[in-house]
Amino acid sequence: MSKIKSLLFPLHGFVDWNGGVDLARVLATAILHPSVVRNFDVCFACPQPSLVRRTIHAGLRQWRLRQAGGRGATDAGSPAALRRAALDIASGHRVIACTANGRGIVETASKVGADIVFPTMLPLGQSPIPRVGYLFDFQHRHMPDLFSARIRRNRDLRFERIAKDSNAVIVNSRAAANDASIFLGIPDNRILTIPYTPYAREWWFESDPLDARRRHGIGPHYLAVCNHFWKHKDHATALRAFAMLRKLRPDLDLQLLLTGDPIDHRDPRHYGELITLSESLGIARYSHFLGLIPKRDQLALLRGCLALIQPTRFEGGPGGGSVYEAIGLGVPCVVSDIPVNLEIDQGDVVFFRTGDAADLAGKVAKVLSSQQPQPARDALLANGDRNLARLGSAICDYLAHIPSMS
């Protein structure tokens, strides 16, 4: 296509969950990198649900939190909190409020004279404007037992519509790109795979880990799990490993910090069952189930931990968002050895056998016995800046040669 002068970044879909906001943040930060943004103007489209819809969503979330037994003084996953976080991504750039559907994106693209829409989680129909769709993952294909037949069917239909409706798609990993090729028949030249991009920003260092610890009642020596409390994240393995670690390293008086959304729509009881498991393992008093907390608090606590544990059994991107952030902050990570996680090519990362609590405990113990000073803040920022510039350039180069609609 001809040279891009204006790009529309719709926040539709990304504002619906914290992982979506985090992904939108890294993509937006990359294309707004000084070495990239000079190539074209960037405008954001922000969905504006009706008052009735906002009220229903807020009430439904509160009901689900109560059903899950969610703990924590704040709810950083509320619709209002997610919207504030999304708008913060676009700070300093033009933001257009529009209806929360594909038509709203198309109308906004026309209004601002956008040459391309990137990325979109919604199909845009017959509009001639080029667009890159986003496919998050194919977990429903690999772990069908976690989804009802209806949800599996709806996911397939949604992905098929986006694939057929888009000039190209963007995915988080080579594993997801392979799935897009196998399950949707998308050719390689229509798939943009995000290069692994751990990074840190200056504001990530503004909150003091000690202050965050005091606010949340956490001791000086702790491990962290920063995942939503969804079944495939396998918190149970982390809890069992932590119980072993308490015995392996009694000198450290270890604690375990767990942050993330308590709501798993597929099993509302899951969060409570994990708390019950911590009690049966005798580690409840050392385990802090914080739920969703403000991003600055989460990052401060991540900076202060001895290591991040990532026990997940499935991810769309290598390590998930928490490993992105931990590597960006120079925090050691102990990560399950599922294929997508093996795409991690940066950072202080050790892999353990997925689902094996004893192996996880042993690997964490080794990390704790060989702790190194964390890299300096300036070095972390410089490395993250290089990664963001690389990602921004990859996106810019791909969009400059985007395939025509097939």
Helices and strands as residue ranges (DSSP letters): E 6-10, G 14-16, H 18-31, H 34-37, E 41-47, H 51-68, H 79-89, E 94-98, H 102-112, E 116-120, E 131-134, H 139-142, G 144-146, H 149-165, E 168-171, H 174-184, G 188-190, E 191-193, G 202-205, H 209-216, E 222-226, G 231-233, H 235-248, G 250-252, E 255-259, H 270-280, G 284-286, E 287-291, H 295-304, E 307-310, H 320-328, E 333-336, G 339-343, E 349-352, H 357-369, H 377-400
